[in-house]
Amino acid sequence: MTDALEPEVVRGLAQQRHLLDAATRAGAAHVGWKVGFGSVSGLQLLGLSGPIIGHLLDSGELADGSEVPIAGWTGAVIEAEIACWIAREIPADVVDADIPGYVAAVGPALEVADVDHRPEDSERILAGNIFHRGYVLGRADPSLTLERAGALAAQFRHGDELIEVTDSVPLTGRLPAVLARAARQAPLLGRPMRAGDVVLLGSIIAPRPVVPGDGCAYRLDGLPELTISFA
């Protein structure tokens, strides 16, 4: 249902597809998707009706506990995400109410990004894969639904600062609706969302700037903690 997408989103996804195609020709595997700018403030900033998507490559996955070198980055940030794993191919015309049948498992994830220009132009942001630089996946829990995960308590520690979250919706939007809109955009990057894909559904905290020497830890209630540091 690309007619529901803003023209600048369609153009930006077309440019991003060139980036993705070049990566896969070079040997990387396209393994999933990421959602960005789903918060009310993000949507208002870009003048959008819903969040936008980028792609994940196997080469971008980081191990839990990784130390990420960020020297030379412009604006390194860390995001604490809720991720889902796809059970079967999602059609582009999926409706929100049907989304639970397409989700195999839900769990935590971390994403590393480099905000290397002012986030004002959605077409440019999409063309650069929404600032994405890497990701850490937590344990996929098949007993979790998107609705339940969005209401779980979470803790994010950045150095000595602790952020506690009890409701992800203010920053991500309702997760079934987020995934449905993402699935409508996916074919513009060359294929639909498929079984086995992982989707990062948005950060449950505001993106946190990081510098070399910083360490972060993230726990989604009931699931193992994820950690990352920066050098």
ZAFI-733414 format. One record per residue (C-alpha): z, y, x; residue number from 1; residue in one letter. Coordinates in nm, 4 decimals, padded with zeros to 6 digits, always signed. Each point is the difference from the previous one (the first is absolute). Layout:
Z / Y / X / NUM / A .
...
This chain:
+00.0000 / +00.0000 / +00.0000 / 1 / M .
-00.1072 / +00.2472 / +00.2652 / 2 / T .
-00.0727 / +00.2569 / -00.2759 / 3 / D .
+00.3789 / +00.0524 / -00.0184 / 4 / A .
+00.0139 / +00.1061 / +00.3649 / 5 / L .
-00.0433 / +00.3539 / +00.1221 / 6 / E .
-00.3349 / +00.0679 / +00.1755 / 7 / P .
+00.1766 / +00.0846 / +00.3256 / 8 / E .
+00.1777 / -00.3377 / -00.0100 / 9 / V .
-00.3305 / -00.1829 / -00.0458 / 10 / V .
-00.1521 / +00.1947 / +00.2915 / 11 / R .
+00.3016 / -00.0591 / +00.2214 / 12 / G .
+00.0002 / -00.3736 / -00.0671 / 13 / L .
-00.3708 / -00.0152 / +00.0881 / 14 / A .
+00.0795 / +00.1568 / +00.3368 / 15 / Q .
+00.2979 / -00.2293 / +00.0539 / 16 / Q .
-00.2227 / -00.2997 / -00.0646 / 17 / R .
-00.2035 / +00.0897 / +00.3115 / 18 / H .
+00.3247 / -00.0117 / +00.2003 / 19 / L .
+00.0956 / -00.3371 / -00.1496 / 20 / L .
-00.3472 / -00.1479 / +00.0500 / 21 / D .
+00.0011 / +00.1058 / +00.3658 / 22 / A .
+00.3405 / -00.1645 / +00.0529 / 23 / A .
-00.1051 / -00.3296 / -00.1573 / 24 / T .
-00.3244 / -00.0039 / +00.2003 / 25 / R .
+00.2178 / +00.0361 / +00.3107 / 26 / A .
+00.1973 / -00.3114 / -00.1009 / 27 / G .
+00.2946 / +00.1272 / -00.2021 / 28 / A .
+00.0798 / -00.1667 / -00.3331 / 29 / A .
+00.0552 / +00.2007 / -00.3186 / 30 / H .
+00.3267 / -00.1446 / -00.1321 / 31 / V .
+00.1282 / +00.2525 / -00.2509 / 32 / G .
+00.0474 / +00.3508 / -00.1281 / 33 / W .
+00.2343 / +00.2956 / +00.0080 / 34 / K .
+00.0767 / +00.2585 / -00.2654 / 35 / V .
+00.0720 / +00.3639 / +00.0769 / 36 / G .
+00.0924 / +00.3289 / -00.1670 / 37 / F .
+00.1445 / -00.1626 / -00.3118 / 38 / G .
+00.2965 / +00.2335 / -00.0353 / 39 / S .
-00.0091 / +00.2923 / -00.2409 / 40 / V .
-00.0015 / +00.2423 / +00.2931 / 41 / S .
-00.2783 / -00.1945 / +00.1740 / 42 / G .
-00.2168 / -00.0045 / -00.3111 / 43 / L .
+00.0574 / +00.3710 / -00.0549 / 44 / Q .
-00.0769 / +00.0783 / +00.3630 / 45 / L .
-00.3422 / -00.1661 / -00.0213 / 46 / L .
-00.0707 / +00.0702 / -00.3665 / 47 / G .
-00.0355 / -00.3695 / -00.0860 / 48 / L .
+00.0743 / -00.2010 / -00.3142 / 49 / S .
+00.1216 / -00.3037 / +00.1958 / 50 / G .
+00.0559 / -00.1358 / +00.3517 / 51 / P .
-00.2742 / -00.0827 / +00.2495 / 52 / I .
-00.0557 / -00.3075 / +00.2151 / 53 / I .
-00.0718 / -00.0970 / +00.3565 / 54 / G .
-00.0552 / -00.3331 / +00.1713 / 55 / H .
+00.2099 / -00.2288 / +00.2207 / 56 / L .
-00.1374 / -00.1978 / +00.2941 / 57 / L .
+00.1538 / -00.3054 / +00.1640 / 58 / D .
-00.0072 / +00.1932 / +00.3283 / 59 / S .
+00.2358 / +00.2597 / -00.1483 / 60 / G .
+00.2855 / -00.2391 / -00.0783 / 61 / E .
+00.3104 / +00.0497 / +00.2137 / 62 / L .
+00.2816 / -00.2484 / +00.0506 / 63 / A .
+00.3428 / +00.0759 / -00.1410 / 64 / D .
+00.1967 / +00.1740 / +00.2761 / 65 / G .
-00.3099 / +00.1461 / +00.1657 / 66 / S .
+00.0166 / +00.3031 / +00.2265 / 67 / E .
-00.2957 / +00.2245 / -00.0804 / 68 / V .
-00.1356 / +00.2395 / +00.2653 / 69 / P .
-00.0696 / +00.3375 / -00.1627 / 70 / I .
-00.0645 / +00.2229 / +00.3011 / 71 / A .
-00.2967 / +00.2225 / -00.0800 / 72 / G .
+00.0364 / -00.0335 / -00.3773 / 73 / W .
-00.0050 / +00.3216 / -00.2000 / 74 / T .
+00.2478 / -00.0762 / -00.2782 / 75 / G .
+00.1471 / -00.3512 / +00.0173 / 76 / A .
+00.1824 / -00.1073 / -00.3157 / 77 / V .
+00.1608 / -00.3183 / -00.1321 / 78 / I .
-00.0044 / -00.1080 / -00.3648 / 79 / E .
+00.2083 / -00.2642 / -00.1792 / 80 / A .
-00.2255 / -00.1825 / -00.2442 / 81 / E .
-00.0016 / -00.2571 / -00.2757 / 82 / I .
-00.2791 / -00.2517 / +00.0578 / 83 / A .
-00.1545 / -00.2633 / -00.2227 / 84 / C .
-00.2144 / -00.3048 / +00.0702 / 85 / W .
-00.2930 / -00.0686 / -00.2298 / 86 / I .
-00.0243 / -00.3328 / -00.1852 / 87 / A .
-00.3612 / +00.0201 / -00.1188 / 88 / R .
-00.2900 / +00.2418 / -00.0031 / 89 / E .
+00.0732 / +00.3160 / -00.1974 / 90 / I .
-00.2917 / +00.1339 / -00.2060 / 91 / P .
-00.0749 / +00.3703 / +00.0282 / 92 / A .
+00.0575 / +00.0463 / -00.3734 / 93 / D .
+00.3521 / -00.1453 / +00.0061 / 94 / V .
+00.2557 / +00.1645 / -00.2275 / 95 / V .
+00.3605 / +00.0664 / +00.0977 / 96 / D .
+00.1436 / -00.2530 / -00.2444 / 97 / A .
-00.1933 / -00.2858 / +00.1644 / 98 / D .
+00.1021 / +00.0789 / +00.3578 / 99 / I .
+00.3013 / -00.2402 / +00.0181 / 100 / P .
-00.2373 / -00.2976 / -00.0260 / 101 / G .
-00.1744 / +00.1018 / +00.3215 / 102 / Y .
+00.3101 / +00.0328 / +00.2199 / 103 / V .
+00.1182 / -00.3022 / +00.1996 / 104 / A .
+00.2979 / +00.1567 / +00.1789 / 105 / A .
+00.1678 / +00.3293 / +00.0844 / 106 / V .
+00.1910 / +00.1137 / +00.3075 / 107 / G .
+00.0749 / +00.2851 / +00.2412 / 108 / P .
-00.2291 / +00.1517 / +00.2601 / 109 / A .
-00.0039 / +00.2862 / +00.2482 / 110 / L .
-00.3013 / +00.2182 / +00.0715 / 111 / E .
-00.0656 / +00.2198 / +00.3018 / 112 / V .
-00.2305 / +00.2976 / -00.0419 / 113 / A .
-00.1197 / +00.2964 / +00.2048 / 114 / D .
-00.0441 / +00.3121 / -00.2118 / 115 / V .
-00.2557 / +00.1552 / +00.2327 / 116 / D .
-00.1183 / +00.2781 / -00.2333 / 117 / H .
+00.1400 / +00.1916 / -00.2940 / 118 / R .
-00.0107 / -00.2273 / -00.3077 / 119 / P .
-00.1939 / +00.2330 / -00.2273 / 120 / E .
-00.3427 / -00.1615 / -00.0450 / 121 / D .
-00.0013 / -00.3423 / -00.1701 / 122 / S .
-00.3555 / -00.0770 / +00.1122 / 123 / E .
+00.0902 / +00.0571 / +00.3654 / 124 / R .
+00.3270 / -00.1922 / -00.0374 / 125 / I .
-00.1830 / -00.2988 / -00.1486 / 126 / L .
-00.2710 / +00.0117 / +00.2666 / 127 / A .
+00.2731 / -00.0469 / +00.2625 / 128 / G .
+00.1732 / -00.2878 / -00.1841 / 129 / N .
+00.2909 / +00.2170 / -00.1176 / 130 / I .
+00.1449 / +00.0508 / +00.3501 / 131 / F .
+00.0751 / -00.3747 / +00.0329 / 132 / H .
+00.0856 / -00.1398 / +00.3456 / 133 / R .
+00.1906 / -00.3246 / -00.0563 / 134 / G .
+00.2333 / -00.2029 / -00.2204 / 135 / Y .
+00.2846 / -00.2528 / +00.0025 / 136 / V .
+00.0276 / -00.2571 / -00.2796 / 137 / L .
+00.3285 / -00.1399 / -00.1237 / 138 / G .
+00.0627 / -00.3223 / -00.1865 / 139 / R .
-00.2135 / -00.0597 / -00.3078 / 140 / A .
+00.2266 / -00.0994 / -00.2885 / 141 / D .
-00.1828 / -00.1851 / -00.2799 / 142 / P .
+00.2945 / +00.0504 / -00.2370 / 143 / S .
-00.0352 / +00.3798 / +00.0081 / 144 / L .
-00.2160 / +00.1944 / -00.2455 / 145 / T .
-00.1301 / +00.3509 / +00.0556 / 146 / L .
+00.2231 / +00.1371 / -00.2748 / 147 / E .
+00.3101 / -00.1633 / +00.1478 / 148 / R .
-00.0843 / +00.1057 / +00.3545 / 149 / A .
-00.0423 / +00.3611 / -00.1055 / 150 / G .
+00.3570 / +00.0036 / -00.1299 / 151 / A .
+00.1638 / -00.1699 / +00.2983 / 152 / L .
+00.2428 / +00.1835 / +00.2214 / 153 / A .
-00.1272 / +00.0647 / +00.3516 / 154 / A .
+00.1427 / +00.1429 / +00.3194 / 155 / Q .
-00.1967 / +00.1741 / +00.2742 / 156 / F .
+00.1702 / +00.0953 / +00.3241 / 157 / R .
-00.1599 / +00.2474 / +00.2392 / 158 / H .
+00.2235 / +00.0349 / +00.3038 / 159 / G .
+00.3422 / +00.0933 / -00.1369 / 160 / D .
-00.1335 / +00.1137 / -00.3394 / 161 / E .
+00.0148 / -00.2362 / -00.2977 / 162 / L .
-00.2207 / +00.0498 / -00.3053 / 163 / I .
+00.0871 / -00.2040 / -00.3091 / 164 / E .
-00.2559 / -00.0505 / -00.2749 / 165 / V .
+00.0713 / -00.1371 / -00.3474 / 166 / T .
-00.3323 / +00.0771 / -00.1695 / 167 / D .
-00.3409 / +00.0052 / +00.1689 / 168 / S .
-00.1956 / +00.1379 / -00.2962 / 169 / V .
+00.0431 / +00.3726 / +00.0797 / 170 / P .
-00.1911 / -00.0471 / +00.3250 / 171 / L .
-00.2334 / -00.2919 / -00.0719 / 172 / T .
-00.0643 / +00.0172 / -00.3733 / 173 / G .
+00.0357 / -00.3120 / -00.2174 / 174 / R .
-00.1143 / -00.2787 / +00.2269 / 175 / L .
-00.2189 / -00.1938 / -00.2510 / 176 / P .
-00.1911 / +00.3214 / -00.0754 / 177 / A .
-00.0281 / +00.0744 / +00.3723 / 178 / V .
-00.1495 / -00.3431 / +00.0686 / 179 / L .
-00.2395 / +00.0272 / -00.2949 / 180 / A .
-00.1386 / +00.3328 / +00.1230 / 181 / R .
-00.0263 / -00.1380 / +00.3532 / 182 / A .
-00.1973 / -00.2998 / -00.1304 / 183 / A .
-00.2439 / +00.2361 / -00.1695 / 184 / R .
-00.0683 / +00.1686 / +00.3345 / 185 / Q .
-00.0247 / -00.3139 / +00.2144 / 186 / A .
-00.3647 / -00.0896 / -00.0772 / 187 / P .
-00.1039 / +00.3378 / +00.1420 / 188 / L .
+00.1204 / -00.1330 / +00.3359 / 189 / L .
-00.2262 / -00.3019 / -00.0268 / 190 / G .
+00.1909 / -00.2640 / -00.1928 / 191 / R .
+00.2656 / -00.0503 / -00.2677 / 192 / P .
+00.3602 / -00.0883 / +00.0702 / 193 / M .
+00.0105 / -00.3749 / +00.0646 / 194 / R .
+00.2491 / -00.2845 / +00.0147 / 195 / A .
+00.2047 / +00.0281 / +00.3171 / 196 / G .
-00.0448 / +00.3754 / +00.0427 / 197 / D .
+00.3106 / +00.2076 / +00.0616 / 198 / V .
+00.0361 / +00.3446 / -00.1539 / 199 / V .
+00.2396 / +00.2692 / +00.1209 / 200 / L .
+00.0810 / +00.1828 / -00.3223 / 201 / L .
+00.1476 / +00.3209 / +00.1380 / 202 / G .
+00.3101 / +00.1233 / +00.1750 / 203 / S .
+00.3313 / +00.0044 / -00.1838 / 204 / I .
+00.1176 / +00.2809 / +00.2301 / 205 / I .
-00.1724 / +00.3193 / +00.1086 / 206 / A .
-00.1910 / -00.0681 / +00.3248 / 207 / P .
+00.2401 / +00.0439 / +00.2921 / 208 / R .
-00.1225 / +00.1711 / +00.3186 / 209 / P .
+00.0849 / -00.2046 / +00.3084 / 210 / V .
+00.0037 / +00.0691 / +00.3728 / 211 / V .
+00.0253 / -00.2278 / +00.3059 / 212 / P .
+00.3451 / -00.1547 / +00.0165 / 213 / G .
+00.0471 / -00.0199 / -00.3768 / 214 / D .
+00.0930 / -00.3249 / -00.1708 / 215 / G .
-00.0198 / -00.0845 / -00.3710 / 216 / C .
+00.1204 / -00.2842 / -00.2229 / 217 / A .
-00.0913 / -00.0760 / -00.3611 / 218 / Y .
+00.1558 / -00.2449 / -00.2441 / 219 / R .
-00.1174 / -00.0697 / -00.3538 / 220 / L .
+00.2945 / -00.1499 / -00.1870 / 221 / D .
+00.0248 / -00.3768 / +00.0465 / 222 / G .
-00.2723 / -00.0224 / +00.2658 / 223 / L .
+00.0219 / -00.0004 / +00.3816 / 224 / P .
+00.0093 / +00.3326 / +00.1823 / 225 / E .
-00.3064 / +00.1342 / +00.1826 / 226 / L .
+00.0321 / +00.2067 / +00.3182 / 227 / T .
-00.2329 / +00.2105 / +00.2132 / 228 / I .
+00.0366 / +00.2405 / +00.2906 / 229 / S .
-00.2181 / +00.2580 / +00.1739 / 230 / F .
-00.0794 / +00.0617 / +00.3664 / 231 / A .
